[in-house]
Amino acid sequence: MKSLSALLIALLLAPLTALCAAAPASGGKLNIVLFLIDDLGWRDIGANGSTYYQTPHIDRLARDGARFTDAYAACAVCSPTRAAILTGKYPARLLLTDWLPSGRWDPKAKLRSARFVRSLPLEEVTLAEALREAGYRTANIGKWHLGSEPFSLPEHHGFDVNIAGNAHGAPGSFFSPYAGDWSIPTTGQRAKWNVLSDGKPGEYLTDRLTDEAVKFIRANRERPFFLYFPHYGVHTPLQAKPEVVAKYEKIPEAQQQGKPVYAAMVESIDDSVGRVVATLRELGLEQNTVIVFTSDNGGFWNATSNAPLRANKGAYYEGGIRVPLIVKWPGVARPGMVSAEPVTSPDLYPTLLAAAGQPPRPSQHRDGFDLRPILTGSGALGRSALFWHFPHYNEHPSSLPSSVIRKGPWKLIETFDPEGVELFNLANDLSEKNNLASAQPTVAADLRRELAAWRTSVGAQMMEPNPDYDPAVQRREKGAKKKQASKNED
């Protein structure tokens, strides 16, 4: 009888015990870790179907949390997406619509690129600032790419700690010494990536940044922290540990999804995720920490295959903007949950504010939606559509100046040069092979009107005719680009 009574008491106390075990330290606030991987394609993790790239730690994160199949980067290139994450706004509303510091693409083009700001505006209250106001210790460890000195570095936007973040979009080398020596395309000037002290010869950047992240977690274990961890990997230069590259080179070429060196870079990112999670577990913080894993745009054409998605980074087909998104939020995100709800980069701001126990800031994260209804299964977001606006030329294959709307299964792409409209039903044409604009003129017209109204509402900048337009130059350049795009999509 005593044994039965003890068992009943234990069963009654179990929920309370579990609640206490999951209760966050440091005044009841959850820690937040946000992994932002550079150029990681949607299908470049096992959880999203890759059988080539080895990502056991990321896959476990997906099993322990929620995975979004229809998650989108706010832009097909990096800087605008990073700005959208930190501000909760669409790039078009921010007027930060191209990567920084991009220069004069195609000076003889038919249209002039729209004007855009060259750094994250100081008037924006970033996610880091909001969390620091709430008592969080904040760190940017890795790529920034949202401005430079004298007033647009992470420390000017709410980060107490900045390690390796400045205006550069890529390191000179992924192996120490990291600086490298290269020429700025738009000016021809020489420049060095010199934002991180060199380690021992041969030290790998992804590992070094993870060392720094682990140190930050250990140093702040007794207080709430926000670790923004934007890795430089898996961006170019494509460089990885030789012994890991060799492992993927042994796999038959027909079974390879991308270059072995890229596969090795992905594995190092996965190792980084594993080390961070292991550190949280060791310190008893795993159940008190929200972890988000995502990418800033689709996979680079010369590194990986985004199939079955069409195209690549820089393009506004699915291969350029659909990205992995995993949210592990103990007690909120149902483990193993998979959602097909369309979500986007600005949604992270209000979601992570909620994780920190902070009220929403609707005047700041105007385009973001709190994802808790999806994570808990309690309801829908209530969003009518997703939007993109890229009024610029881009050197990536299949990229055109475009505006895009996705509403339900329908996706419309309006291109500015050449002028055109494409309409796809993603529910039965994920690869965007069948343009239905002519077959569904009413749907296309309605979506195009909604897209135009959205551009007006956010103050989107438009392209203008270029008085220096040279049709002969354009024909040659477009021919070369079309040839490369065709090769890429074969």
N, C-alpha and C positions, 0 to 999 in steps of 0.2 A: 504493500500500500504506500509506504514511504517513497519507494522508487517511482510509483505512478504519480504521486503528488509532486515529487521533484521534477518529473518529466513535464507535467502540466505547467508548473511554474516556469520552467525553462522555455516552453513553447510560448507562454504568454509574454515573457520578457524578451524573446528573440527579436521582435520588431523594434523594441526600444533600444536594445543593444546595437542592432544594425544601424539605427538612426544616429546613435551616439558615435558609432565608428565612422559614419559618413559625414558627421558634422564638421564643417570646415574650421580650421584653426584661425588665429589672427582676427578675432572679432567677428567671426561668422562669415567672412568673405571667401569665396572660392578663388583659387589661383587660376590664371588663364595662360595657356600656351598656344600660340598661333603660328603654325608652320606654313610658310608661303614658298612654294618651290617654283623655280624660274624655268619656264618653257616645258614643264612636265605635261605630256599629252594625256587626254582623258583615259585612254586604254593602256597607259604605261604602268599600271599597277595590277597585281593579281586579282584584287577585289573587283576590278572592272573588266576582267576577262583576259588579261595577258597571260600567256603560258611561257613567254620568253624571259621577261624581266622578273627577277626574284625579289619580292617585297614582303616577306613574312611578317615583319613588324607592322607595316602599314596595313596589311590584310587583317592582322589581329585587332588593330585599332578599329577597323570597320566592323569586325565581329562584336567588339565591345561597345560600339556606338551606333550611330546612324549614318547611312551612306545615301547620298543624293545622286541619282542617275542623270538628272537633267539640271545640273548645276552649271552656271555660266560665269565666265570672267566678264567684267564690265567692258573690256576692250580686247582686241586681238593682238595688241602689243602691250608691253609691261607697265610703263609709268602710269598711264591712266587708270589701270586696274588697281595699282597700289594706292593711288589717291582715292579711288572709290571705296576701298576697304577702310581707309583711315578717316574718311569723312562721312560715309553713308550716303553719298551723292553720285549720280551718274556723271561720267566725265564731261558730257555736253553741258550740264548745269554748272560744273566747275570751270568750264572753258579750258580744261586740260585734256586734250583729245589726242595727243600724239606723244611718242616716247621722247624723253629728254636726254640731252639737248639736241634734238633732231635739227637738221639743217635744210638746205635748199634742194629738195628732191625734184628732179626733172624741171629745170628752169625754163625749158622750151615746151612744157606741157600745155594742154589746151586750157586748163583751169589753174588758177592760183590757189594754193592751200589756204584754208581758213585760218584766221588768227587764233592763237592759243597762248596761254600763259606758260612761262618757262620754269616755274617752280610751284610747289604746293603753297597756295595762298595762306598768309599768316592769319588772316581773319577767320579761317576755319578752326573750329574747336575739334581737334582730332580725337580719336578713340583713346589714344595715350593720354591726352590732356584730361579727358573726362575721367579716366580711371585714376590718374594721379590725384585729381581733386578728391577722389573717393578714398584716398589713403593707400593706393597701390604704389609699389616700387616698379618702375617701368624700364624696359630695355629693348633697344633695337640691336640685334646681333646679326649682321649680314648686310645684304644689299639694301640701299636706300633708293637712289635713282629718282629723287623728287626735288632736286635742287642742290645748291652748294653754298659755300661761304658767300656773303657774311651772315645770312639770316635764314637759310633754308635747309639746314641739316637737322637730323633727328632731335638734337638737343634744343632746337628752336620750336619743336612741335610736340613737346610733352614727354620726351624720353629722358630719364635720369642718366641712363647709360647708353652710349653709342659705341659699338665695336664694329669696325670695318664698313661703316656706312657713309658714303658720300655721293657725289654726282655720277660716279662711274656706273655703267651697267654691267661690267664684266671685269674680272681680274686680268692682269697681264699674264698670269700663269696660275694654275691650280696647285702647283707645287712651289714650295718655298725655294728661293726668294720669289715673292708673289708679284712684285711690281711689274716685271716685263718692260717692254719698251716698244711703243707702237705709235702710229700716226693717226691724228684725228682726221677722219675722212673729209669733213667740210672745210678744214683750214690747212691741212697738211702739216700742222705743228706737231712736234713730238710731245708725248705725255706719258706719265707714269702713274700706275695704280699704286699709291703709296699710303694707304689708309690703315694698314695693319703691319705691325712689326714682324719681321721674318722669324720663322722658327728654325729648327734644325734642318739642314739640307734634306730635301725630299719630303718634308712634312706636307700633308695633303690638306687643302683649304677646308673641305667639308668636315674633316676630322678636327681641325683647329677651331673652327667656329663652334663645333659641338662641345669641345673642351671648355670654351668660353661660356656656352650656355649652361653647362653643368655647374661651373663655378658660380654663375649668377644664381642658379636655383639653390645651391648649398648656402650661399651667403645670405639668402633671403627666406630661408625655410621657416622663420618665425614670424613672418609678416606676409600679407597678400602681395602677389607680384603678377605683373603682366609681361610675359616674354614674347615679344614679336620676333620671330625667327625666320626672316626671309633669306633663305639660302641663295648663294650665287649659282650653285648647281641646279639644274643640269644644262645651264646656258653654255654657249661657246666661251672660250676654246674647249673643244672636246678633248679632255684629258682625264685619265683615270689611272688607278694603280695597276701596273703591268700584270701582276699575278691574277688580278680579278678580270682584266681584259682577256687574258689567256683562257680563262674558264669559259667565257662566252664565245670565243673564237672556235672552240671545239664543237660547238653546236652546229649541225649542218645548216648551210646558208638558207635552205628552203624553209627552215624552222625559225629563222631569225626575224624579229619584228623591226629591228633597227641595227645600227652599228654596234659591234661588241664594245667599243669604247664608251658609247652612250649607255649601254646596259650596265657597264661597270660603274658609271656615274650614278645611275639610278640605285644600284645596290648600296653605294656609299650613303646616299640620302636615306635609304631604308635603315641602314646601320645607325645613322644619326637619330632617327625617330626611336629606334630601339633603346639607345643609350639614354635619351631623355626620359622615356617612360620608365626605364629601369631605375634611374635616379629618383624619380618621383616615388616609385614603389619602395625603394630602400629607405627613403626619408619619411615614409608613412603619409605621403601627400597625394598619392594617385587618386584616391576617392574624393579628394578635396580640390581637384583640378579639372577644369574644362580644357579639352584639347581639340583644336581645329586643324585640319590638314587640307590644303587646297593648292591651286596653281594660278599663275597670273595670266596665262593664255594657253593656247593649244601647242602641240609639239612642233618643233622646228623641222622643216621638210628634209633637211640633209642629215638628220640624226635618227628619226623614228618614223614609223608608219602609223598614221592615225586611223586607218581603215578599221571598221566600216565607215567611219566619218569621212566626209569629203574635205580635201585640202589641208591646211596647215596654219601655223602661227602667221599672223598678219592678214589672213583672209576671214571673211565673214560667213563662210560656210561653217558647218558644225565643227570641223577639225580645227578651226582657228579660235573658237570661243567656248566650246564645251569642255569642262575641266573636272577633275576629281574634286569631291568635297566630302569630308568625313567629319562628323561632330561627335565627340565622346563627352558626354555630360552626365556623370553618375547621378542617378535618381531622376533624371529628366529625359534624356535620349534613350529610347528603348533599345537594348542591345540587339544587334543584328537587324535592326529595322532598315528597310530599303524604301526610299521615296522617289517617285517620279514627278514630284511637284517642281515646276521650273523656279529656280532661285538664282540669285546673282550676288556679286561681290558686295554691294552696299548693304545687303542683309546682315552682314557680320557685325556691323556697328551696333544696331539696336539689340541684336541677340546677345552680344557679349556684355552690353550694359546690363541687360536683365540677369545674366549670369553673375555679375558683380553686385546684384541687389540694388541697382541704381534705377531711378525713374527714366523713362524715355526722354529724348531731346528732339521732339518732332521737327523743330525749326532747323536742326542741324542735319540729322540723317533723313532727309526729306524723301529719299527714294528707296530707303531700306525698310524691310519688314522683319519683325521679331519672329524667328523660326520656331518658337516654342509650341505653337499649335500643331506643327508638323512633327516635331520631335516627340511630343507626348501623345500624339494621335487624337487630340481633343478637337481638332477643327482644321479649317483651311486658312490660307493667308488673306484671301479677299482681294488679291491683286488681279487686275484685268489683263495686263500684258507686260512684256519686257521689251526694252528698247536699247539700241546702239546707234552711235553716230560717229563716223570717221571721215571727216572732210579733208583728207590728205591722200597723197600718193605714197606708195610703200614698195620697197624693193622685194618683198617676199612674193613667191609665186602665188597666183590666183587671187592676189589682193587688188581690190579696186576701191576708190573713194565711194563710200556707201552709207546709207542709213538702213536700219533693220528693225522690224517688229516681230516678236513671237507672241501669238495669242492662241491659247489652247494648242492644238496640233499644228496650226498654221504658222508659217514663217514666210515673211515677205522681205526681199532684199531689193532696195532701190539704189541703183548705181548712178553716179553723176558723170563719169567718163569711162566708157561710153554710157550714154543715158540708156537705162533699161530697168525692167522689173522682172524679178523671178519670184515665183510662189511655189512653196513646197508644203506637203502634208507630212510632217515628221512621224506621225503615227504609223504610216505604212511606207515611208520613203526616208529612212534615217540617213541614207547616203546622198540624198538630194540629187537624184538623177533625173527626175521628171518635173520640168517646169510647167506648172498648171495655170500660169497667168492668163493664157488665152482660153483655156478650158473652163476657168472659174473667174470670169471678169468681174462679177459682183463682189466676190470675196476680195479679189485683188484691189478693187477700187475702194472698198470700205477700209481695208487695212492701210492703204496708202493715205487716205484722208486722216485716219487716226494717227499715223506716223507723222504727218505734216503738222497736225495740231499739237502733238507732243513736242516737236522741235520748237514750235513757237512758245509753248508754255515754259520750256527750260532755257530759252534764250540761246538756242544752238546757233553757232556761227556757220555760215555757208561759204562755199567756194565761189570765186568770181572769175570771169573771163580773163585770160592772160594775154596782154598785148604783145608779149614776146613769143607767142605760140609759133612753133615751127612744125608743120605737119610731116615733113620728111623725116626729121629727127624722131618724132613720135612713132611713125610707122616702123622704123628700125628697132626702136626700143621695145615697143609692144610686141613685135614679132619675136624678138629674143625671149621676152618674158612669157609669151604664150607657149613657145617651144618648151621652156623649162617647166611650166605648169602642166603641160600635157605629159611630159616625162614623169613628173612627180605623181600624177594621178593614175598612171598606168598600173 
